[in-house]
């Protein structure tokens, strides 16, 4: 059960009403996460501005969605994985690409290096090593893209943590759990309680 008040857009006032109306107009819906963020219009406004700013960067929408999926999976954020699986489909990701991204993988070498760096940032709390950055650069990732990967990771950590605290009810098609890989790991090299037949 959601642990924060779910703001009804029809009953919201002031800045919260203005922001939620903008979300509804843009998306055609008002996701539960944003209704919860509207408890503090400053939080919803910050999220919308941060999200909008990174969307204007050099990383393609598909790449941003793959980063969101990798980070959300790494942080066990069911809401974010479900939301970004749905959004990923909207921007043209296939089911296989979505599953690969959740595992921090891609068939494109440059994108795979970006997802690997994103996972390292999460696992190392931002303390990327010289070797981590060198590997990204060797794959063709430039400094602007490194900066944007960091920003996208930070944006998704924010939403992951927010949804963990709020226990946001999922209002997107629920993403299925990942099956175990050949090494008995279900995602991002985290050991999971599963068996491989």
N, C-alpha and C positions, 0 to 999 in steps of 0.2 A: 504494500500500500504506500502511495506517495506520502512523503514525510513533510512536504511544504505545501502551502496553500496553492491550489490551482486557480489562477486568476481567470475569471470569465471575461473574455474580450468585450462582451455586451454590457458588463457592469463596471469595467475599468474606467478610470477617470484620468485626466491630465496627461502627463508624459507616457504613462503605461498604455492608455487608450490609443494615443497617437502612434506609438511604436507597434503595438499589436495590430492596428489597422493597416499599417504599412506592410507587416509580415503577411497578413491575410491577402492583401492586394497583390503582392509579389508572388506568393506561393500558392494561392488558392486554398490555403488551409492555415491553421495556427497550431504548429506542433506543441505537444505538451511541454517539452523542454522550455520553449519560449514563454509559455503561459506561467511556468514556474519562475523563470528568470524575471518576469514582470513584477514579481513581489518587490524587486528593487529596479526601478526603471534605469538606474545607472548601470546595473549589471547587464540588462538586456541591451541597452544602447552600446555598451562596450563590446559585447559579443557581436552585434550586428556590424559595428564599424570595423572591428578586427577582421571578421569574416569577409566583409566587403573589400577591405584593403588587400588581403592576401589573394583574393580572387582576381584582383587587377594586376597581379605580378606576372612573371614569365612562365611559371609552371602551369601546364595545361590542366584543365578541369579534371580529366581522367587521372592525372598524376596526383592531384590534390586529394581526390577521392580515395586513391590507393593508399596514400599516406594516412588518411583518416581511418581507413579500414585496418591498416597494420597497427596503428597506435591504439585504436579501440579494442582490437583483439588482444593486444599485448596487455592492456589494462583491464581485460574482462568486462568491458562496458557493453552489455547487451543492447542497451538503447542505441548507442552510437553505431555499433556494428549493424544493427537492423536498419537504422536511418541511412547510413552511408551505403549499405547494400542496395537499398531502394534508389537513392540518389545516383549511385554508381550506374545502375541500369539506365536511368534517365539521361546520363551523359554518354552512354554507349558502351559501358563495360559489359562483357559477357559474364556468364555464371562462372566460367573457369578463371577469368581474370579476377573476379571478386574473391574467389576462394584462394587463389595464389596471393593476392594482396593481403588477405587476412593472415597468411603464413609469412608475410614479409618478402614475397618472391615475385618476380616478373620474368617473362621470356625476353624482354628487352634489357640488354646489359646495363645501359645507363640508368634506366628506371630501377632495375634491381639494386644497383649501387646506392641510389637515393633512398630506397626502402630500407636497405641495410643500415645506412647512416641514421635514418629516422629511428629504427629499432635500437641502435646503439645509444642515441640520445636519451631515449626512454630508460633503457637499462642502466645507463651510467649517470643518470640525472644531469645530463648536459655536458658531462666532462669527457667530450670526445678527445681522443688522442691524436697526435700528429699522424700516426699510421692510419687512423680512421679517415681523416681528411685527405691524406695522400691517396688512399684507395678510391675515394669519391672523385677526386680530381683526375686520377688515372682513367676513370670511366667516362670522363668528359664533362663532369659537373663543375661549373664555374662558381666563383665566389658569390655572385648574385643568387644563384640557385641554392647554394649552401645556406645562405641567409634565409631564403624563403622556406627551405626544408625546416630550419629551426623554428621559424614563425608558424608554419603549419603544425608542427609537433606541439608547440606551446598552445595554439588554439585548441587542438584536440585534447590535450591534457586538461585544459580548462573545462571543456564540455564533459569529458570522462569523469572528472572529479565532481563536477556539479551534479551529474546524474547519479553517481554513487551516493552522494549525500542525500539528494532528494528522493532517491528510489523512484525515478520517473517511470510512469506507466508507458509502455511501448505502444505508440500509435502508428507504427509502420508495420508491414509484414515482418514477422519475427524471423530473424536469421537462424538457420539451423546450426547446431553445434558442429564444429569441424570434426571430421573423422580422423583417426590416428594415421600418421604417415608410416612409412616402412620401418622407422626407428622407434615406433611406439610413442611418438610425440604428436600432440594434436595441433600445436600452433607455435610459431615463433621460437622454436627450440625449447619451449618450457615443458618439463616433464609433467605428464598428466596421468591420472589413474585410468589407464586403458590398456587393452591387450590387442596385439596384432595376431590375426589368424593366419 
